[in-house]
Amino acid sequence: MPNDRDLGMDRKITRRDFIEGVSVAIAGSMLPGKILAAAPGTNSPSILKNYPPGQGGMRGSHNGSFEVAHQLAREGRKDWGPAQDPDGMVYDLVVVGAGISGLSAAYFYQKENPGATILILDNHDDFGGHAKRNEFLHKGKKTIAYGGSQSIDSPGGFSKVAKKVLEDLQIDVKRFETAYDQEFAKRWGLGASIYFDRPTYGVDQVVPAPLLPWNTLMPMGESKLSMEQAIPTMPVSDEAKRQLLELYTQTKDKIPDQWIFGEWSYLESISYLDFLTRHLGVTDPEALGLFQYVLSDMIGADLVPALWAMALGLPGLDATSLGMFKGPINWGLRVSREPYIYHFPDGNASVARLLVRRLIPDVAPGNTMEDIVGAAFDYSRLDRMSSPVRLRLGSTAVNVRNIDGNNNAKEAGVTYVRGGKTFQVRGRNCVLACYNRIIPHLCPQLPARQKEALSKLVKIPLVYTNVLLRNWQPWQKLGLGIANCPGTYHRVAMLDFPVSLGSAEFSKNPEEPIVAHMNRIPASPGLAPAEQNKAGRLELLATSFETIERETRTHLAGMLGSAGFDPAHDIEGITVNRWPHGYAWSPNPVFDNYEDDELPNVVGRQRFGRVAIANSDAGAFPAMQEAIDQAHRAIGDLKNQGQ
């Protein structure tokens, strides 16, 4: 194994921009509004010398963003000391959470009520929630990457409401058909591979075969080998090879006792792991290990329904009577049939930026989807007394209540902590667009049934690590565009999406810098979904940036070393986007059996006096369009209550 010096752990790259665990942005911007009258601005550029998207190191749920919330939810803290009223006014709307859903809620309200006063609070040092933007600066050139919410997935299937938001923001999805270089991977011979790492398999080996049919999910070059051709070359036992070959070549119906029209329901009721072991005879640990983490957004093969796994392209469909369907299919499972190309260079962070610019026009110049990519945002203009809409960062809500009763309340009160000080604001309406599971702690007045429902919405944790590389020649030599990595810390490693839009120009050739994107969803096979998510969250919070950096460097060194990659020389920057509360909970038919009106998200999102609930959690689907739709519903709930 290479030592830290070989890996480049001693190199000075953009990665640790924190002062005693608190980001520079938050450390300098502690007081809002009127209290800051003598200061150079609530979020002044002089304070934000490393403005949020440009900070490296540990991002996402960064240090300083979650500690107060943990005191509230984990430790049960209730006394936050005397609260100051920083603004001396009653807002028309107070929004908790400046992600896509919170920003959309403010947008819908402003659209119906021009000139309305709106305050948006967020605990992070940047807006956008999971729609996070990462920036790297190398030799005077800025490279942009996404650190969370990735793409506008299947816009043709958006609701009328979500489509209208895209239209209002002047997002023309057809523009991505040319902005996304759909021939890039094919032109450079970049296909899907599997990386077997030395600590797990005894050798570093890249096998150029697709564990998932990536080229049917996104524009990708063909792999050099089929899985049937690749299996004999894999560094696994002979028994594992035998079982894998049988799995990939099986054509006999292995569940003959299931009525053909009942197979669908049956395959949704068992996990993919159960299907492999119970019906297809795949029991070898090395064979099963290939599939445990391949569907990383669903955690593992022990949790994902067998039908869903095969709908996404994992093997086994030919061993059922449903084998007549080939390739990724859509049996009402929200599996996209549209090309996966609707992607800004910073993912959906550009959508968040478009919303903020619409709400607070003088925060950034321009008015198009192209100029938003390079628009310079003046954070000092986010929270000004002269603006009807104010966005206040570094502000963690700790109590939300209806004032003067729940049913007939005319106002809601919101208490929040910022820079160790407690503040309180009032609003005629309030939308909670934050992580829904914390709402019972924020709103102790909620009915017990609603609290119980909200407590079940445990998000899936994840890590998105972005690595700025000096060049991508080793990737091109290996024909590697994306790799499933069953034994490493990060389970997927890929080159960024080839999008050139506005001022962002994608890497033209292998000699130029590029961002490699790597992701991990921590899992504890054998536990129920909620318990795996909780264990994964604790793991992420206990893992240092240094540990993830070392894992990143070791991974890339092993995967690309045979093609001349040197982690000490070729890595220019690392940003880790840690999301202990990542993907929204979705009902899983293997583990959940709810009637529609008993779904935890449906029970949990009910309006409570002057307080409505948004966020993709409320729709039980981790997607941008769901965040928008739930924001629209929440504003509608308040409107129906009467303003």
URCORMO-V318296 format. One record per residue. SS is DSSP state (helix for helix, strand for strand, loop for the rest). NEAR is the number of other ideal C-beta (glycine too) atoms within 12 Angstrom. D_CENTER is the distance of its C-alpha to the mean C-alpha in Angstrom with 2 decimals. Layout:
# URCORMO-V318296
ss=SS near=NEAR d_center=D_CENTER
ss=SS near=NEAR d_center=D_CENTER
This chain:
# URCORMO-V318296
ss=loop near=17 d_center=31.74
ss=loop near=23 d_center=31.42
ss=loop near=15 d_center=31.93
ss=helix near=19 d_center=29.85
ss=helix near=14 d_center=32.13
ss=helix near=21 d_center=31.74
ss=helix near=31 d_center=27.96
ss=loop near=31 d_center=28.22
ss=loop near=28 d_center=26.96
ss=loop near=16 d_center=29.75
ss=loop near=24 d_center=28.74
ss=loop near=14 d_center=27.85
ss=loop near=32 d_center=24.58
ss=strand near=31 d_center=22.02
ss=loop near=35 d_center=20.19
ss=loop near=29 d_center=21.74
ss=loop near=34 d_center=21.94
ss=strand near=25 d_center=22.54
ss=strand near=18 d_center=25.80
ss=loop near=11 d_center=26.49
ss=loop near=20 d_center=22.85
ss=strand near=25 d_center=22.31
ss=strand near=38 d_center=20.78
ss=helix near=33 d_center=23.52
ss=helix near=41 d_center=22.01
ss=helix near=43 d_center=22.23
ss=helix near=26 d_center=25.44
ss=helix near=31 d_center=27.29
ss=loop near=40 d_center=26.25
ss=loop near=29 d_center=27.31
ss=loop near=31 d_center=29.38
ss=loop near=38 d_center=28.80
ss=helix near=33 d_center=31.11
ss=helix near=22 d_center=34.79
ss=helix near=23 d_center=34.67
ss=helix near=30 d_center=33.47
ss=loop near=16 d_center=36.25
ss=loop near=9 d_center=37.82
ss=loop near=22 d_center=34.65
ss=loop near=18 d_center=33.53
ss=loop near=28 d_center=30.59
ss=loop near=43 d_center=27.88
ss=loop near=43 d_center=25.27
ss=loop near=26 d_center=27.87
ss=loop near=24 d_center=27.39
ss=loop near=19 d_center=30.03
ss=loop near=29 d_center=27.83
ss=loop near=33 d_center=24.59
ss=loop near=20 d_center=26.23
ss=loop near=30 d_center=22.95
ss=loop near=31 d_center=20.90
ss=helix near=44 d_center=17.25
ss=helix near=46 d_center=15.60
ss=helix near=34 d_center=18.45
ss=loop near=43 d_center=18.08
ss=loop near=38 d_center=17.41
ss=strand near=35 d_center=17.29
ss=strand near=40 d_center=14.85
ss=strand near=48 d_center=12.29
ss=strand near=44 d_center=9.18
ss=loop near=39 d_center=11.19
ss=loop near=39 d_center=14.27
ss=loop near=33 d_center=17.79
ss=loop near=39 d_center=19.37
ss=loop near=40 d_center=16.49
ss=loop near=34 d_center=16.81
ss=helix near=26 d_center=20.46
ss=helix near=34 d_center=22.02
ss=helix near=34 d_center=19.70
ss=helix near=26 d_center=20.62
ss=helix near=20 d_center=24.24
ss=helix near=33 d_center=23.96
ss=helix near=28 d_center=22.21
ss=loop near=17 d_center=23.36
ss=loop near=14 d_center=26.70
ss=loop near=13 d_center=27.68
ss=loop near=21 d_center=28.76
ss=loop near=15 d_center=30.40
ss=loop near=15 d_center=32.63
ss=loop near=23 d_center=31.02
ss=loop near=15 d_center=34.35
ss=loop near=11 d_center=35.86
ss=loop near=22 d_center=33.54
ss=strand near=24 d_center=34.39
ss=loop near=23 d_center=33.97
ss=loop near=34 d_center=32.67
ss=loop near=32 d_center=33.24
ss=loop near=17 d_center=36.23
ss=loop near=21 d_center=35.16
ss=strand near=26 d_center=33.68
ss=strand near=39 d_center=30.64
ss=loop near=33 d_center=30.43
ss=strand near=48 d_center=26.76
ss=strand near=52 d_center=24.60
ss=strand near=57 d_center=20.84
ss=strand near=48 d_center=18.83
ss=loop near=54 d_center=15.26
ss=loop near=53 d_center=14.61
ss=strand near=51 d_center=11.24
ss=helix near=52 d_center=11.71
ss=helix near=58 d_center=13.59
ss=helix near=54 d_center=15.77
ss=helix near=46 d_center=16.62
ss=helix near=51 d_center=17.46
ss=helix near=50 d_center=19.61
ss=helix near=50 d_center=21.46
ss=helix near=45 d_center=21.93
ss=helix near=41 d_center=23.39
ss=helix near=43 d_center=25.61
ss=helix near=32 d_center=26.83
ss=helix near=27 d_center=27.59
ss=helix near=21 d_center=29.79
ss=loop near=23 d_center=31.21
ss=loop near=14 d_center=31.84
ss=loop near=13 d_center=32.56
ss=loop near=31 d_center=30.89
ss=loop near=31 d_center=29.97
ss=strand near=44 d_center=26.32
ss=strand near=51 d_center=24.67
ss=strand near=55 d_center=20.90
ss=strand near=48 d_center=19.99
ss=loop near=46 d_center=16.89
ss=loop near=42 d_center=16.81
ss=loop near=47 d_center=14.93
ss=loop near=47 d_center=16.92
ss=loop near=47 d_center=15.00
ss=loop near=51 d_center=13.98
ss=strand near=46 d_center=10.95
ss=loop near=52 d_center=8.86
ss=loop near=51 d_center=5.13
ss=loop near=46 d_center=7.02
ss=loop near=46 d_center=8.36
ss=strand near=46 d_center=11.41
ss=strand near=43 d_center=13.13
ss=strand near=38 d_center=16.84
ss=strand near=38 d_center=19.43
ss=strand near=23 d_center=23.16
ss=strand near=26 d_center=25.47
ss=loop near=13 d_center=29.13
ss=loop near=8 d_center=28.69
ss=strand near=18 d_center=26.03
ss=strand near=28 d_center=22.56
ss=strand near=41 d_center=19.70
ss=strand near=43 d_center=16.38
ss=strand near=46 d_center=13.00
ss=strand near=43 d_center=9.33
ss=loop near=50 d_center=7.29
ss=loop near=45 d_center=3.74
ss=loop near=41 d_center=4.31
ss=loop near=40 d_center=6.88
ss=loop near=35 d_center=10.01
ss=loop near=47 d_center=12.46
ss=loop near=33 d_center=12.89
ss=loop near=27 d_center=16.55
ss=helix near=33 d_center=17.78
ss=helix near=18 d_center=21.19
ss=helix near=24 d_center=20.17
ss=loop near=28 d_center=18.84
ss=loop near=25 d_center=20.99
ss=helix near=14 d_center=23.75
ss=helix near=27 d_center=22.12
ss=helix near=38 d_center=18.83
ss=helix near=23 d_center=21.04
ss=helix near=21 d_center=23.24
ss=helix near=35 d_center=20.52
ss=helix near=35 d_center=19.73
ss=helix near=17 d_center=23.52
ss=helix near=24 d_center=24.09
ss=loop near=36 d_center=21.67
ss=loop near=23 d_center=23.59
ss=loop near=36 d_center=20.75
ss=loop near=21 d_center=22.81
ss=helix near=32 d_center=20.66
ss=helix near=18 d_center=23.77
ss=helix near=26 d_center=23.49
ss=helix near=33 d_center=20.66
ss=helix near=19 d_center=23.27
ss=helix near=17 d_center=25.01
ss=helix near=31 d_center=22.35
ss=strand near=30 d_center=20.59
ss=loop near=28 d_center=23.23
ss=loop near=24 d_center=23.37
ss=loop near=16 d_center=26.21
ss=helix near=32 d_center=24.72
ss=helix near=34 d_center=23.97
ss=helix near=20 d_center=27.24
ss=helix near=18 d_center=29.21
ss=loop near=29 d_center=28.33
ss=loop near=24 d_center=28.47
ss=loop near=39 d_center=24.89
ss=strand near=38 d_center=24.13
ss=strand near=44 d_center=22.23
ss=strand near=42 d_center=23.53
ss=strand near=45 d_center=23.34
ss=strand near=44 d_center=23.67
ss=strand near=34 d_center=25.91
ss=loop near=34 d_center=26.02
ss=helix near=22 d_center=29.30
ss=helix near=18 d_center=28.60
ss=helix near=26 d_center=27.64
ss=helix near=26 d_center=29.89
ss=loop near=16 d_center=32.60
ss=loop near=21 d_center=31.94
ss=loop near=31 d_center=29.40
ss=strand near=28 d_center=29.33
ss=strand near=42 d_center=27.27
ss=strand near=39 d_center=28.26
ss=loop near=32 d_center=27.68
ss=strand near=36 d_center=26.81
ss=loop near=39 d_center=23.83
ss=loop near=43 d_center=22.58
ss=loop near=39 d_center=20.43
ss=loop near=31 d_center=21.88
ss=helix near=33 d_center=19.34
ss=helix near=26 d_center=21.95
ss=helix near=24 d_center=21.92
ss=helix near=29 d_center=18.19
ss=loop near=38 d_center=18.12
ss=loop near=31 d_center=21.06
ss=loop near=36 d_center=22.04
ss=loop near=31 d_center=25.46
ss=loop near=23 d_center=27.42
ss=loop near=36 d_center=27.42
ss=loop near=24 d_center=30.87
ss=strand near=24 d_center=31.37
ss=loop near=23 d_center=30.75
ss=helix near=34 d_center=29.66
ss=helix near=21 d_center=33.28
ss=helix near=19 d_center=34.52
ss=helix near=31 d_center=32.00
ss=helix near=31 d_center=32.43
ss=loop near=20 d_center=35.91
ss=loop near=24 d_center=34.62
ss=loop near=39 d_center=31.86
ss=loop near=28 d_center=32.58
ss=loop near=32 d_center=32.72
ss=loop near=19 d_center=35.79
ss=helix near=16 d_center=38.21
ss=helix near=18 d_center=37.47
ss=helix near=28 d_center=33.73
ss=helix near=26 d_center=34.68
ss=helix near=22 d_center=37.08
ss=helix near=31 d_center=34.62
ss=helix near=40 d_center=31.94
ss=helix near=27 d_center=34.56
ss=helix near=27 d_center=35.77
ss=helix near=36 d_center=32.31
ss=helix near=34 d_center=31.73
ss=helix near=20 d_center=35.28
ss=loop near=26 d_center=35.78
ss=loop near=17 d_center=37.21
ss=loop near=17 d_center=39.02
ss=loop near=22 d_center=37.72
ss=loop near=31 d_center=36.84
ss=loop near=31 d_center=36.48
ss=loop near=15 d_center=39.83
ss=loop near=14 d_center=40.32
ss=loop near=25 d_center=37.53
ss=loop near=14 d_center=38.80
ss=helix near=18 d_center=37.13
ss=helix near=10 d_center=35.83
ss=helix near=18 d_center=34.56
ss=helix near=32 d_center=32.54
ss=helix near=28 d_center=29.47
ss=helix near=20 d_center=29.42
ss=helix near=28 d_center=30.42
ss=helix near=39 d_center=27.69
ss=helix near=32 d_center=25.10
ss=helix near=24 d_center=26.81
ss=loop near=34 d_center=26.61
ss=strand near=38 d_center=23.90
ss=helix near=44 d_center=23.83
ss=helix near=38 d_center=25.23
ss=helix near=28 d_center=28.05
ss=helix near=40 d_center=28.77
ss=helix near=39 d_center=29.14
ss=helix near=26 d_center=31.29
ss=helix near=21 d_center=33.26
ss=helix near=29 d_center=34.09
ss=loop near=36 d_center=33.61
ss=loop near=23 d_center=35.01
ss=loop near=37 d_center=32.12
ss=loop near=23 d_center=32.62
ss=loop near=26 d_center=32.65
ss=helix near=22 d_center=29.95
ss=helix near=28 d_center=29.34
ss=helix near=33 d_center=29.05
ss=helix near=32 d_center=26.66
ss=helix near=37 d_center=24.62
ss=helix near=46 d_center=23.61
ss=helix near=47 d_center=21.73
ss=helix near=39 d_center=20.36
ss=loop near=40 d_center=17.00
ss=loop near=38 d_center=17.01
ss=loop near=37 d_center=14.73
ss=helix near=39 d_center=12.10
ss=helix near=36 d_center=9.56
ss=helix near=39 d_center=12.62
ss=loop near=46 d_center=13.62
ss=loop near=36 d_center=17.14
ss=loop near=40 d_center=20.26
ss=loop near=35 d_center=21.80
ss=loop near=41 d_center=19.45
ss=loop near=43 d_center=18.64
ss=strand near=36 d_center=21.56
ss=helix near=45 d_center=23.83
ss=helix near=38 d_center=23.94
ss=helix near=39 d_center=20.20
ss=helix near=40 d_center=20.27
ss=helix near=42 d_center=23.27
ss=helix near=37 d_center=22.05
ss=loop near=36 d_center=19.33
ss=loop near=30 d_center=22.19
ss=loop near=40 d_center=22.93
ss=loop near=40 d_center=26.72
ss=loop near=43 d_center=29.02
ss=helix near=38 d_center=29.34
ss=helix near=24 d_center=32.77
ss=helix near=32 d_center=33.91
ss=loop near=34 d_center=33.68
ss=helix near=24 d_center=35.52
ss=helix near=29 d_center=32.33
ss=helix near=23 d_center=32.71
ss=helix near=14 d_center=34.08
ss=loop near=20 d_center=30.55
ss=loop near=14 d_center=29.32
ss=loop near=22 d_center=25.92
ss=loop near=28 d_center=22.61
ss=loop near=25 d_center=23.81
ss=loop near=18 d_center=22.84
ss=loop near=22 d_center=24.61
ss=loop near=13 d_center=22.86
ss=loop near=25 d_center=19.68
ss=loop near=24 d_center=17.36
ss=loop near=27 d_center=17.63
ss=loop near=27 d_center=17.61
ss=loop near=19 d_center=20.98
ss=loop near=24 d_center=20.13
ss=loop near=26 d_center=19.50
ss=loop near=28 d_center=15.96
ss=loop near=34 d_center=17.00
ss=loop near=38 d_center=15.77
ss=loop near=43 d_center=13.80
ss=loop near=45 d_center=14.57
ss=loop near=42 d_center=15.05
ss=loop near=46 d_center=12.28
ss=loop near=42 d_center=10.01
ss=loop near=44 d_center=9.82
ss=helix near=46 d_center=10.90
ss=helix near=51 d_center=14.28
ss=helix near=50 d_center=14.09
ss=helix near=51 d_center=13.60
ss=helix near=47 d_center=16.43
ss=helix near=43 d_center=18.54
ss=helix near=47 d_center=18.33
ss=helix near=47 d_center=19.32
ss=helix near=34 d_center=22.07
ss=helix near=30 d_center=23.35
ss=helix near=42 d_center=23.51
ss=loop near=36 d_center=25.03
ss=helix near=20 d_center=26.75
ss=helix near=21 d_center=28.28
ss=helix near=32 d_center=25.12
ss=loop near=30 d_center=24.89
ss=loop near=17 d_center=27.27
ss=loop near=25 d_center=26.99
ss=loop near=16 d_center=26.17
ss=loop near=23 d_center=24.57
ss=loop near=34 d_center=21.31
ss=loop near=26 d_center=22.75
ss=helix near=21 d_center=23.91
ss=helix near=37 d_center=20.67
ss=helix near=39 d_center=19.26
ss=helix near=29 d_center=21.94
ss=loop near=30 d_center=22.88
ss=loop near=23 d_center=23.78
ss=loop near=38 d_center=22.42
ss=loop near=26 d_center=25.00
ss=helix near=40 d_center=23.27
ss=helix near=30 d_center=26.76
ss=helix near=29 d_center=26.84
ss=loop near=44 d_center=23.87
ss=loop near=42 d_center=26.07
ss=loop near=30 d_center=29.71
ss=loop near=23 d_center=32.41
ss=loop near=15 d_center=33.62
ss=loop near=31 d_center=30.44
ss=loop near=26 d_center=30.07
ss=strand near=43 d_center=26.28
ss=strand near=43 d_center=25.07
ss=strand near=46 d_center=21.64
ss=strand near=50 d_center=22.07
ss=loop near=45 d_center=19.62
ss=loop near=47 d_center=19.93
ss=loop near=49 d_center=21.16
ss=strand near=44 d_center=20.28
ss=strand near=49 d_center=21.84
ss=strand near=40 d_center=24.05
ss=strand near=36 d_center=26.17
ss=strand near=46 d_center=26.22
ss=strand near=30 d_center=29.44
ss=strand near=31 d_center=31.76
ss=strand near=27 d_center=34.82
ss=loop near=15 d_center=38.19
ss=loop near=15 d_center=37.09
ss=loop near=25 d_center=34.30
ss=loop near=15 d_center=35.81
ss=loop near=13 d_center=37.61
ss=loop near=27 d_center=35.58
ss=loop near=22 d_center=35.72
ss=strand near=30 d_center=33.18
ss=strand near=43 d_center=30.22
ss=strand near=33 d_center=30.09
ss=strand near=46 d_center=27.00
ss=strand near=39 d_center=27.46
ss=strand near=42 d_center=25.05
ss=strand near=37 d_center=25.34
ss=strand near=40 d_center=25.05
ss=loop near=34 d_center=26.45
ss=loop near=21 d_center=28.29
ss=strand near=25 d_center=30.02
ss=strand near=28 d_center=29.83
ss=strand near=39 d_center=29.85
ss=strand near=36 d_center=30.30
ss=strand near=43 d_center=29.89
ss=strand near=33 d_center=30.99
ss=strand near=43 d_center=29.87
ss=loop near=34 d_center=31.59
ss=loop near=46 d_center=28.26
ss=strand near=55 d_center=25.00
ss=strand near=54 d_center=21.52
ss=strand near=53 d_center=19.14
ss=loop near=51 d_center=15.65
ss=loop near=53 d_center=14.26
ss=loop near=49 d_center=13.02
ss=helix near=46 d_center=15.79
ss=helix near=36 d_center=16.95
ss=helix near=39 d_center=18.30
ss=helix near=45 d_center=20.38
ss=helix near=32 d_center=23.38
ss=helix near=32 d_center=23.73
ss=helix near=39 d_center=23.53
ss=loop near=38 d_center=25.95
ss=loop near=23 d_center=28.62
ss=loop near=26 d_center=30.68
ss=loop near=32 d_center=28.50
ss=loop near=21 d_center=30.38
ss=helix near=13 d_center=30.07
ss=helix near=18 d_center=28.88
ss=helix near=30 d_center=25.97
ss=helix near=26 d_center=25.04
ss=helix near=18 d_center=25.23
ss=helix near=31 d_center=22.99
ss=helix near=38 d_center=20.24
ss=helix near=27 d_center=20.55
ss=loop near=34 d_center=19.52
ss=loop near=43 d_center=15.98
ss=loop near=36 d_center=14.49
ss=loop near=39 d_center=10.73
ss=strand near=41 d_center=9.61
ss=strand near=41 d_center=8.96
ss=strand near=43 d_center=7.33
ss=strand near=43 d_center=8.30
ss=strand near=49 d_center=7.73
ss=strand near=50 d_center=11.34
ss=strand near=48 d_center=13.06
ss=strand near=50 d_center=16.83
ss=strand near=39 d_center=19.35
ss=strand near=41 d_center=22.22
ss=loop near=33 d_center=25.79
ss=loop near=30 d_center=26.09
ss=loop near=40 d_center=25.02
ss=helix near=25 d_center=28.51
ss=helix near=34 d_center=27.86
ss=helix near=42 d_center=25.13
ss=helix near=30 d_center=27.62
ss=helix near=21 d_center=30.45
ss=helix near=38 d_center=28.62
ss=loop near=33 d_center=27.41
ss=strand near=43 d_center=23.87
ss=strand near=41 d_center=20.89
ss=strand near=43 d_center=18.47
ss=strand near=47 d_center=19.27
ss=strand near=44 d_center=18.52
ss=loop near=44 d_center=19.52
ss=loop near=38 d_center=20.62
ss=loop near=34 d_center=22.18
ss=loop near=37 d_center=20.12
ss=loop near=35 d_center=17.57
ss=loop near=40 d_center=14.91
ss=loop near=41 d_center=15.24
ss=strand near=37 d_center=14.42
ss=strand near=46 d_center=15.68
ss=strand near=42 d_center=16.02
ss=strand near=47 d_center=17.31
ss=loop near=45 d_center=15.22
ss=loop near=41 d_center=15.73
ss=loop near=38 d_center=19.28
ss=strand near=41 d_center=19.03
ss=loop near=27 d_center=21.74
ss=strand near=34 d_center=21.66
ss=loop near=26 d_center=23.62
ss=loop near=24 d_center=24.22
ss=strand near=36 d_center=21.64
ss=loop near=22 d_center=23.50
ss=loop near=31 d_center=22.04
ss=loop near=35 d_center=23.98
ss=loop near=17 d_center=27.23
ss=loop near=17 d_center=28.56
ss=loop near=28 d_center=28.02
ss=loop near=15 d_center=29.82
ss=loop near=24 d_center=27.24
ss=loop near=34 d_center=24.18
ss=strand near=42 d_center=20.77
ss=strand near=44 d_center=17.26
ss=strand near=46 d_center=16.31
ss=strand near=37 d_center=12.72
ss=strand near=44 d_center=12.45
ss=strand near=42 d_center=10.10
ss=strand near=37 d_center=11.14
ss=loop near=41 d_center=10.73
ss=loop near=35 d_center=13.87
ss=loop near=36 d_center=16.27
ss=loop near=25 d_center=19.85
ss=loop near=25 d_center=21.59
ss=loop near=17 d_center=24.24
ss=loop near=20 d_center=22.64
ss=loop near=22 d_center=21.55
ss=helix near=37 d_center=17.85
ss=helix near=26 d_center=17.79
ss=helix near=20 d_center=19.71
ss=helix near=32 d_center=17.51
ss=helix near=39 d_center=14.47
ss=helix near=27 d_center=16.78
ss=helix near=26 d_center=18.16
ss=helix near=37 d_center=14.90
ss=helix near=35 d_center=14.02
ss=helix near=18 d_center=17.53
ss=helix near=25 d_center=17.28
ss=helix near=37 d_center=14.42
ss=helix near=28 d_center=16.33
ss=helix near=15 d_center=19.48
ss=loop near=25 d_center=18.42
ss=loop near=21 d_center=19.52
ss=helix near=33 d_center=18.30
ss=helix near=20 d_center=21.60
ss=helix near=23 d_center=20.94
ss=helix near=38 d_center=17.67
ss=helix near=38 d_center=19.53
ss=helix near=32 d_center=22.40
ss=helix near=35 d_center=20.44
ss=helix near=42 d_center=18.90
ss=helix near=44 d_center=22.39
ss=helix near=38 d_center=24.06
ss=helix near=43 d_center=21.80
ss=helix near=49 d_center=22.36
ss=helix near=37 d_center=26.01
ss=helix near=38 d_center=26.62
ss=helix near=41 d_center=24.90
ss=helix near=38 d_center=26.38
ss=helix near=30 d_center=29.46
ss=helix near=19 d_center=31.86
ss=helix near=25 d_center=31.14
ss=loop near=20 d_center=31.94
ss=loop near=38 d_center=28.65
ss=loop near=24 d_center=29.34
ss=helix near=38 d_center=26.41
ss=helix near=25 d_center=28.71
ss=helix near=20 d_center=29.56
ss=helix near=35 d_center=26.75
ss=strand near=43 d_center=23.68
ss=strand near=32 d_center=23.63
ss=strand near=40 d_center=20.47
ss=strand near=49 d_center=17.53
ss=strand near=48 d_center=14.46
ss=strand near=45 d_center=12.31
ss=strand near=48 d_center=8.96
ss=strand near=41 d_center=9.31
ss=strand near=43 d_center=7.30
ss=strand near=36 d_center=10.25
ss=strand near=42 d_center=9.10
ss=strand near=39 d_center=5.66
ss=strand near=35 d_center=6.15
ss=loop near=41 d_center=9.30
ss=loop near=40 d_center=12.61
ss=loop near=37 d_center=14.47
ss=loop near=26 d_center=18.17
ss=loop near=35 d_center=19.17
ss=loop near=25 d_center=22.80
ss=loop near=32 d_center=23.66
ss=loop near=28 d_center=23.24
ss=loop near=24 d_center=23.21
ss=loop near=13 d_center=26.21
ss=loop near=21 d_center=25.95
ss=loop near=11 d_center=27.96
ss=helix near=12 d_center=26.01
ss=helix near=11 d_center=27.37
ss=helix near=17 d_center=26.61
ss=loop near=27 d_center=22.88
ss=helix near=36 d_center=21.37
ss=helix near=40 d_center=19.04
ss=helix near=27 d_center=22.16
ss=helix near=29 d_center=24.40
ss=helix near=41 d_center=21.99
ss=loop near=39 d_center=21.33
ss=loop near=31 d_center=25.05
ss=loop near=34 d_center=26.32
ss=strand near=38 d_center=28.21
ss=loop near=34 d_center=30.91
ss=loop near=41 d_center=29.53
ss=strand near=43 d_center=25.98
ss=strand near=46 d_center=23.50
ss=strand near=49 d_center=20.02
ss=loop near=52 d_center=16.99
ss=loop near=51 d_center=13.14
ss=helix near=47 d_center=11.44
ss=helix near=48 d_center=12.72
ss=helix near=47 d_center=16.11
ss=helix near=40 d_center=15.69
ss=loop near=35 d_center=14.29
ss=loop near=31 d_center=11.94
ss=loop near=39 d_center=8.13
ss=loop near=36 d_center=8.85
ss=helix near=49 d_center=9.88
ss=helix near=39 d_center=13.45
ss=helix near=38 d_center=13.40
ss=helix near=50 d_center=12.38
ss=helix near=48 d_center=15.30
ss=helix near=35 d_center=17.62
ss=helix near=45 d_center=17.28
ss=helix near=50 d_center=18.04
ss=helix near=38 d_center=21.05
ss=helix near=35 d_center=22.21
ss=helix near=47 d_center=22.07
ss=helix near=40 d_center=24.17
ss=helix near=24 d_center=26.45
ss=helix near=31 d_center=26.93
ss=helix near=38 d_center=28.15
ss=helix near=24 d_center=30.32
ss=helix near=13 d_center=31.93
ss=helix near=26 d_center=32.69
ss=loop near=15 d_center=34.52
ss=loop near=21 d_center=33.88
